[in-house]
Amino acid sequence: AASSAAADGAAPARPGLGARLATLAERFRTPPATRLSLVILLTVFALVRASPDVFLEHLALVPGHTVPRFWNVVTSSWVEPGFVGVAVAAAALVVFGRVVEPGMGAKELVRFLIFVSFFVGSCAFVFELVRFHFFGKDDKALFEHHCGFQGIVAGMLVVVKRDNPDAPVNVRGLRWARREQLCGFHVLLLFLVGVATGDLLSTFGFACFGLYGGWVYLRHIQLRPEGELGVGDPSEKMDLVSFFPRSAAPLLAPALDLAHEFLCGRRQRRLAASYGVGSLHAGLGKHAVSTKPGVTTDDAAEAQRRRERGAKALAERLALKAKKNSASSSCAMDVATADRASGSVAAGAPPTTLGEETAVAV
């Protein structure tokens, strides 16, 4: 019928309602960690809207109250008090979560989001304290509310850039752009929003802190046993200067190196001294400094003894398994022979052996 309709020049039949609903559900299907994050974001929004005097005061970042309410360093990134803000945040979380979570995994994404939230809140808290002590001691600035999902979105964009930086943005009207440019677009947009609203810290500041926090996690903290160092991503596409325009890279590289040395240099040196070039263990990296043969021991003789004991135990288990398999097969053959012999006796024919049955069959 379809071929005849096509031959007659008629339009092909449209898919049914069930197929269209299934396609729509597939488009909105989200991975588990993204779904949990969306539930947390909407729950916090509902609580803040229900009682802003209580929940906004306790969940948003208030530098003057952070010392007793230390949790607002993490929760401030999940507070969106306005309808427009929470709608944009939820849409960004679903879109980027569906791109990021399949590659990272649910547990790794949860750890990443917690780290970025803590990093954004901590940097904002320190920034407010520095501004208070060195740029005018305004007591009101310490009790302003700072919150927003912009930092987490910026961190997820760093993962998108790392996974496939040269891929085009699959959004109508933005297919001319590449994924590595999304971080810059996000920061620039929030800078304009911050200038328009007069709140640069909760918009532009949170985005910058989230971008840097996501980069620190992926570059130096994320466990990657399959990588060269066992931890972090040392590739060129994750260089900090790659987040800026290529024309400005020669000018910004020295300043960025100094800032990175100040923030992460001590930890890098400690890892290199303890585990060899930042790897988890000397035996796990491809280019590790140490050439010790053991992964869990530094004694070469002990490592060899362990390997020999493991090989011997494996050989014994394989031999025992083969013996059990041969015994079970011989028992099954005896039972089958007995059944055939009893059937022959019941039919009045003399019992035959297995060899005779084989000869007759041939």
Buried (B, 14 or more C-beta within 10 A) or exposed (E): EEEEEEEEEEEEEEEEEEEEEEEEEEEEEBBEBBBBBBEBBBEBBEBBBEEEEEBBBBBBBBBBBBEEBEEBBBBBBBBBBEEEBBEBBBEBBBBBBBBBBEEBEBEBBBBBBEBBBBBBBBBBBEBBEEBBEEEEEEEEBBEBBBBBBBBBBBBBBBBBBBBBBEEEBEEEEEEEBBBBBBBBEBBEBBBEBBEEEEBBBBBBBBBBBBBBBBBBBBBBBBEBEEBBBBBBBBEEEBBBBBBBEEEEBEEBBEEBEEBBEEEBEEEBEEBBEEBBBBBBBBBBBEEBEBEBBBEEBEEEEEBEEBEEEEEEEEEEEEEEEEEEEEEEEEEEEEEEBEEBBEEBEEEEEEEBEEEEBEEEEE
